[in-house]
Amino acid sequence: MANKMSSNITTTSPGPSSITATTALTTAEPGFIDGIINKIPLPKWALIAIAVAAGLLLILFIICIIKCCCCKKKNKKKEKLNLQNVNGSTTASLVQPDMEDLESGLEDKNRGRLQYSLEYNFRSQEMKVGVKQAADLKAMDSTGTSDPYVIIYLTSDMKKKYETKVYRKTLNPVFNESFTFQIPQAEVSESTLVMQIYDFNRFAKHDIIGEVRLPLGDVDLQHVIEQWQELTAASKIEQERLGEICFSLRYIPSTSKLTVVILEAKKLKRMDSSGLSDPYVKVQLILNKKKWKKKKTHVKKSTLSPYFNEVFTFEVSFNQIQNIDLVISVWDHDKVTKNEQIGKVFLGCRATGNQLRHWSDMLANPRRPIAQWHSLQPVEEVDKALGLKSHFKLPLPSK
């Protein structure tokens, strides 16, 4: 019986064909990946490095997203807490400034007051300014007091300044001093009277307490004025008005002629003790940052609004016109001392603003004279912008 059962049960042993089939199935997937890797023209260590770097970037990206989400949640919680802590009128609590801001604002305003008088004589064209007294000045010293004095000037002639006596250790000084300015009636409306109160310091820079600025165009000078006015914080250093000049330009490319016509000037700065100037104009060409050609007008005596109408012609080729700077400078002639520059402007491809526009209009309209007014600028600013190359003189050989 046992033999019959054993004969019915047959055990099949795996043949070589089945073994190869299973091994082929198990090694098929690694062989596919190796084939892809072998197709990439890079060594295996480079591929590993790229994979590691990509993994690190992915991790950093996930961390950044998590942090952003956490921060937003925290900010929302803070906003909720802050709004819950506000009692009473929420608008008042949120709009009203802090006490520290209010105190600093009051401190800036409480600089004191100044009493002054103003009288203009239309016949003699003189303005008499009276500095009467000051009250409740800001304490500038550690002792709780100040040593005040007043500086007075007109913006039309900042060279001429007056100052009062110094009054020691007081916040309510009584000055009772008067000063006279010579100012033509035509210039009154464009000028501003400035009165600045300083704190005197023997061993350090004098500190400004405050100032009063009075635009004369807003004042009725038909009557004598006497009033109090609050001091304000001193404005930034203002640029002195040097005057204006009008000239025309014309360039003819076919003849290489540059024509400059100096027409007139107005509102020039006073340079003489008489309150006038003796102006003349220099016209200079600079080629490649080197002084090239120059000419000048005649001197006009004792005037702040000279009329010249003088013509100057320069020979400038079309190639040179792209590399030249035209410098117009106004000078005050003096027989005794050295002539002084009042102000200047320069035009050319390197210029800016009004000057560049005037130069561009000239080049765009050949043979046509283009006239324009220009405000004079400080000499130092123009020279710096020009960046002139200095000419070094060689020492002469000794005999």
C-alpha positions in Angstrom: 0.0 0.0 0.0 2.8 2.3 0.9 4.5 1.5 -2.3 1.4 2.4 -4.3 1.1 5.8 -2.5 4.8 6.6 -3.1 4.4 5.7 -6.7 1.4 8.1 -7.1 3.3 11.1 -5.4 5.9 12.4 -7.8 8.4 15.0 -6.7 9.6 17.4 -9.3 13.1 18.8 -8.8 13.9 22.2 -10.4 15.6 21.9 -13.6 18.3 24.2 -15.0 15.8 26.1 -17.2 13.6 27.1 -14.2 16.7 28.2 -12.2 17.8 30.5 -15.0 14.3 32.0 -15.3 14.1 32.9 -11.7 17.6 34.4 -11.7 16.7 36.4 -14.7 13.6 37.8 -12.9 15.5 38.8 -9.8 18.3 40.5 -11.7 16.2 42.3 -14.3 15.5 45.4 -12.2 19.1 46.1 -11.1 20.3 45.6 -14.7 17.8 48.3 -15.9 19.1 50.9 -13.4 22.7 50.1 -14.2 21.9 50.6 -17.9 20.5 54.0 -17.3 23.5 55.0 -15.1 26.0 53.7 -17.7 24.3 55.9 -20.3 25.0 59.1 -18.3 28.5 60.4 -19.3 29.6 61.0 -15.7 31.6 59.0 -13.2 29.7 57.3 -10.4 31.2 59.5 -7.7 29.9 62.6 -9.5 26.4 61.1 -9.7 26.5 60.3 -6.0 27.6 63.8 -5.1 24.7 65.3 -7.3 22.2 63.0 -5.6 23.4 64.0 -2.1 23.3 67.8 -3.0 19.8 67.4 -4.4 18.7 65.7 -1.2 20.2 68.4 1.0 18.4 71.1 -1.0 15.1 69.3 -0.7 15.5 69.0 3.1 16.4 72.8 3.4 13.3 73.7 1.3 11.1 71.6 3.5 12.6 73.3 6.7 12.0 76.8 5.2 8.3 76.0 4.5 7.8 74.7 8.1 9.4 77.8 9.6 7.3 80.2 7.5 4.1 78.5 8.6 5.1 78.6 12.2 6.0 82.3 12.1 2.6 83.2 10.5 0.8 81.4 13.3 2.8 83.2 16.0 2.1 86.6 14.5 -1.6 85.9 14.4 -1.6 84.9 18.0 0.3 88.1 19.0 -2.2 90.3 17.1 -5.1 88.6 18.9 -3.4 89.2 22.3 -2.7 92.8 21.5 -6.2 93.5 20.4 -7.6 91.8 23.6 -5.4 94.0 25.8 -6.8 97.3 24.4 -9.4 98.7 26.8 -12.0 101.4 26.2 -11.9 103.2 22.8 -9.8 101.1 20.5 -9.5 104.0 18.0 -8.0 106.3 20.6 -5.6 103.7 21.9 -4.3 102.9 18.4 -4.2 106.4 17.0 -2.8 108.4 19.9 1.0 108.8 19.8 3.2 107.7 22.7 4.1 110.1 25.5 7.8 110.1 24.4 6.9 111.3 21.0 4.7 114.1 22.4 7.5 115.2 24.8 10.1 115.3 22.0 7.6 117.3 19.8 6.9 119.8 22.6 10.7 120.2 23.2 11.2 121.0 19.6 8.5 123.6 19.6 9.3 125.3 22.9 12.3 127.3 21.7 11.1 130.7 22.9 9.8 133.9 21.3 11.4 137.0 19.7 10.1 140.5 19.6 11.3 142.6 16.7 10.4 145.8 14.7 10.6 146.5 10.9 10.5 149.8 9.1 11.3 150.5 5.4 12.2 153.9 4.0 11.1 154.0 0.4 13.1 157.2 -0.3 16.5 156.1 0.9 15.6 152.4 0.2 16.8 151.4 3.6 15.3 148.8 6.0 15.7 149.3 9.7 15.4 146.1 11.8 15.0 146.4 15.6 15.7 143.4 17.8 13.7 144.2 20.9 13.8 141.2 23.3 13.3 137.4 23.6 11.3 135.4 26.1 11.2 131.8 27.4 14.2 130.7 25.5 15.3 127.1 25.5 18.0 126.4 28.1 21.2 125.2 26.3 23.6 125.1 29.3 23.8 122.5 32.0 23.0 125.2 34.6 19.5 125.6 33.0 20.2 128.9 31.3 21.7 130.2 28.1 24.0 133.0 26.9 21.9 134.3 23.9 22.7 136.7 21.1 21.1 137.3 17.7 22.4 137.3 14.1 20.4 139.2 11.5 20.8 139.1 7.7 18.9 139.2 4.4 19.0 136.3 2.1 19.6 138.7 -0.8 22.9 139.7 0.7 24.2 137.0 3.0 27.6 138.5 3.1 26.4 141.4 5.2 25.4 140.1 8.7 24.9 141.9 12.0 24.8 140.5 15.5 23.8 141.8 18.9 25.7 141.7 22.2 25.8 138.5 24.2 23.7 138.4 27.3 24.9 136.1 30.1 22.9 133.5 31.9 19.4 134.5 30.9 16.4 133.0 29.1 14.7 136.4 28.7 17.2 138.8 27.3 16.4 142.5 26.4 18.5 143.6 23.4 17.0 146.9 22.2 19.4 147.1 19.2 18.6 148.3 15.7 20.4 147.6 12.3 20.1 149.1 8.9 20.2 147.3 5.6 20.5 148.9 2.1 18.1 147.1 -0.2 16.5 148.4 -3.4 12.7 148.3 -3.5 12.7 146.0 -6.5 14.6 143.3 -4.5 12.5 143.6 -1.3 9.7 141.2 -2.4 12.3 138.4 -3.3 14.3 138.7 0.0 13.7 137.1 3.4 14.8 138.6 6.8 16.4 136.0 9.0 16.9 136.4 12.7 18.8 133.6 14.5 19.3 133.3 18.2 22.5 131.5 19.3 23.9 130.3 22.6 27.4 131.7 23.1 30.0 129.2 24.2 33.6 130.2 24.8 35.2 126.8 24.3 32.9 125.1 21.8 30.8 125.7 18.8 27.9 128.1 19.3 24.6 126.3 19.3 21.6 127.7 17.6 18.4 128.0 19.8 16.0 128.9 17.0 15.2 131.4 14.3 12.6 133.7 12.8 12.2 133.8 9.0 10.2 136.7 7.6 9.6 136.7 3.8 9.4 140.4 3.0 7.1 139.8 0.0 4.4 138.8 2.6 4.9 142.0 4.7 3.1 145.3 4.3 6.0 147.7 4.5 3.8 150.8 4.3 3.6 150.8 8.1 6.0 150.2 11.0 5.8 146.6 12.2 6.4 145.5 15.8 5.4 142.0 16.9 6.3 138.8 18.7 7.0 135.6 16.8 7.7 132.0 17.9 11.1 130.6 17.2 11.4 127.6 14.9 14.1 125.0 14.4 16.9 126.4 12.2 16.6 125.3 8.5 19.4 123.7 6.7 22.2 125.8 5.3 20.7 127.7 2.4 22.5 128.3 -0.9 23.4 131.9 -1.4 21.7 133.6 -4.3 24.5 134.6 -6.7 22.4 135.9 -9.6 21.3 134.9 -13.1 22.8 135.3 -16.6 21.2 135.2 -20.0 23.2 134.2 -23.1 22.5 132.6 -26.5 24.3 129.8 -28.3 24.6 128.9 -32.0 26.6 126.3 -33.7 27.2 125.9 -37.5 28.7 122.5 -38.3 29.6 123.4 -42.0 31.8 126.3 -40.9 32.8 124.8 -37.5 31.7 128.1 -35.8 30.4 128.3 -32.2 28.9 131.7 -31.4 28.2 132.8 -27.8 26.3 136.0 -27.2 26.4 137.3 -23.6 23.2 139.3 -23.3 22.6 140.4 -19.7 22.7 139.4 -16.0 20.4 140.3 -13.0 20.2 140.0 -9.3 24.0 139.6 -9.0 25.5 139.2 -5.5 26.8 142.4 -3.9 30.6 142.3 -3.8 31.5 145.9 -2.9 31.1 147.8 0.3 28.7 150.2 -1.6 26.3 147.3 -2.0 27.0 147.0 -5.8 29.4 145.2 -8.1 31.6 145.9 -11.1 30.7 142.7 -13.2 32.2 141.3 -16.3 31.9 137.8 -17.9 34.5 135.3 -18.9 33.7 132.8 -21.7 36.0 129.7 -21.6 36.2 126.5 -23.6 37.6 123.3 -22.0 38.6 120.5 -24.4 39.1 117.0 -22.8 39.2 118.5 -19.3 42.0 121.0 -20.3 41.6 124.8 -20.6 41.6 125.6 -24.3 40.3 129.1 -25.3 38.8 132.1 -23.5 37.5 135.6 -24.0 35.8 138.2 -21.8 33.4 141.1 -21.9 33.9 144.7 -20.9 33.5 145.7 -17.2 30.1 147.3 -16.2 30.5 149.7 -13.3 28.4 149.8 -10.2 25.5 147.6 -11.1 23.8 144.3 -10.2 21.9 144.0 -13.4 24.4 144.6 -16.3 23.6 144.6 -20.0 26.4 143.4 -22.2 25.2 142.2 -25.6 28.7 141.1 -26.7 29.4 138.4 -29.3 32.2 135.8 -29.2 33.0 133.3 -31.9 35.1 130.2 -31.5 36.3 127.7 -34.2 35.3 124.3 -33.0 35.1 121.2 -35.3 32.2 118.8 -35.2 34.4 116.1 -33.5 35.6 118.6 -30.9 32.0 119.9 -30.1 31.3 116.5 -28.5 34.2 116.8 -26.1 34.2 120.5 -25.0 32.7 122.2 -22.0 31.6 125.8 -22.2 32.2 127.7 -19.0 30.4 131.1 -18.4 31.7 132.8 -15.2 30.7 136.2 -13.8 33.5 138.2 -12.1 33.6 141.4 -9.9 36.4 143.7 -11.1 38.5 145.4 -8.4 41.2 147.9 -9.0 42.9 147.5 -5.6 42.5 143.9 -4.8 42.2 140.6 -6.8 39.1 140.2 -9.0 36.6 137.8 -7.4 34.3 135.3 -9.0 30.6 135.8 -8.3 29.4 132.5 -9.8 29.5 130.3 -12.9 27.8 127.7 -15.0 29.1 125.2 -17.5 27.4 123.6 -20.5 28.2 120.6 -22.6 27.5 116.9 -22.9 28.7 116.4 -19.3 26.3 119.0 -17.9 23.0 118.3 -16.3 19.6 120.0 -15.9 19.0 123.3 -17.6 22.5 123.6 -18.9 22.4 120.2 -20.7 19.0 121.1 -22.1 20.3 124.4 -23.5 23.3 122.6 -25.1 21.1 119.9 -26.6 18.8 122.5 -28.1 21.7 124.2 -29.7 23.0 121.0 -31.3 19.5 120.0 -32.4 19.0 123.4 -34.1 22.1 124.2 -36.1 22.4 127.8 -37.4 19.7 129.0 -35.0 20.6 131.1 -31.9 19.1 129.6 -28.7 18.8 132.0 -25.8 18.2 131.0 -22.1 18.5 132.3 -18.6 20.7 130.3 -16.1 21.1 130.6 -12.3 24.8 131.1 -11.3 26.2 128.3 -9.2 29.0 128.3 -6.6 32.5 128.3 -8.1 33.6 125.3 -6.0 30.7 123.1 -7.1 31.3 123.8 -10.9 35.0 123.3 -10.6 34.4 120.0 -8.9 32.0 118.9 -11.5 34.4 119.8 -14.3 37.3 118.0 -12.7 39.9 120.1 -14.5 43.3 118.7 -15.0 45.9 120.9 -13.3 48.8 122.3 -15.3 52.1 121.7 -13.6 54.8 124.3 -14.4 58.2 122.7 -14.9 61.0 124.4 -12.9 63.2 126.6 -15.0 66.9 125.6 -15.1 69.1 127.8 -13.0 71.6 129.9 -14.9 
